[in-house]
Amino acid sequence: MQISTTRNERPVADDRLAEILADPGFGTHFTDHMFTVEWTPDAGWHDARITPYGPLTLDPATAVLHYAQETFEGMKAYRHDDGSVWTFRPEANAQRMVRSSQRLAFPELPEADFVEAVDALIAQDERWVPDSTGEKSLYIRPFMIASEKFLGVRPAQHVTFMVIASPAGAYFKGGVKPVTLWLTEEYTRAGRGGMGAAKTGGNYASSLVAQQEAIAQGCDQVVFLDCLEGKYVEELGGMNLYFVHADGRIVTPETGTILEGITRASIIELAGKLGHQVEERKFSIDEWRDGVASGEIVEIFACGTAAVVTPVGNLCWNGGEAPAPASTDLTLRIRQSLVDIQYGRAEDTFGWMHRVF
C-alpha cells in the first residue's frame, strides 16, 4: 500500500505518556494516531493513511449502525529488552480476518496489507509501546465496518478498515488467579451455520446478558454450551478452554461454532512440543463435572489475547458446584513458555514473532 501520513500536531506530552505507561490499564488510553483505508467495488482498497487519532463522523444511516456488518481483531506488540518491537503471529490475525470477512460478506483485505497497516501504526506510535515490566504491551485493534450510507439489507458498497492501538497492563494485577465460571443454561453464543467462528461484535453483544448473569452469581466468566443439545462445552464469553487429564492428554472443544483463537492454536503446538497430546473434540459438561470429581481431570485453563493463559477455578450452576482441580503446574508452565517467547526471553523455535523494527 501507499500510505500517507499526517502527524498529530498535539501528541500526548512525554510526562503524561510516562504516567499512562506506568499504569495503562486496558483499553483506556489510545495512541496519537490511527490507520485508515477504504474500499469500494470500483476502486478496491484505496486512500491508505495514518492520521491523528480522533472521532469519526458517521451519517445516521451508516450501515454498520443498523445491520452490524463489522469484524475486528485483537493482538499485541511487545518491546524486547534490546528496545526492538515485535508482534505475535500477525499473519494469523490477518488470515482470521479474511475468514471473518467471508462470513460477514466483506471484501477481503490481503494478508500483506493487514500486516503492513499494523506495522505502520506501531512504527508511527513507537513511543507508546511500553517496556516489558509487569507484562505490559501495546494492544492493537484492527477492525472493519460497513461505512456506506444506506438503509437496506445487503452487503455494504463502501467499507472502512482501521487500526487503533492502546497500551495495556498485565491482565492480572498481583499475579495470575483462577477465574470462577458460571454455567448458563438459558443462553447460547452461536449455532451451526451462524457467526460463532467469525470475530464480529455481534457475538460479543450476545454474550453480555449471560456475562451479567455470571457476575450476579459471584463468578468471573460465563460458560456456553452448544445450542442443539445443550450438553457440549463450547467456550467462555471471550476465552477458549482446555482440560488436562491425569495421563497428560489435553482436550479442547472442537471449533466450527466457536472462535479459533490465535492463542488457542499456539497452545496446541506448544503443548505438543512439551510432550502432551492435544485432542480437539466434543467435550460434554458431564465429562467436565465427572472428571473433576474422579480426579481424571487434573487441571483446567482458559486462554485469550488479553489474559494469555489463566487457571480455571470453580464451576457453578443453578443447584450445584464443581470445585477447581488442585493443580496448576502445566497451566503455569505453558503460560510462562508462551509469554517468554512473546517478550523475547526464550528462543522462538516456532517462527511466531514478527519484528516491526
Secondary structure by P-SEA (a helix, b strand, c coil): cbbbbbcccccccaaaaaaaaaccccccccccbbbbbbbcccccccccccccbbbbbbccccccccccccccccccccccccccccccaaaaaaaaaaaaaaaaccccccaaaaaaaaaaaaaaacccccccccbbbbbbbbbccccccccccccccbbbbbbbbbbbcccccccbbbbbbbbbccccccccccccccccaaaaaaaaaaaaaaaaacccccccccccccccccccccbbbbbbccccbbbccccccccccaaaaaaaaaaaaabbbbbbccccaaaaaaaaaaccccccccccccccbbbbcbbbcccccccccccaaaaaaaaaaaaaaaacccccccccccccc
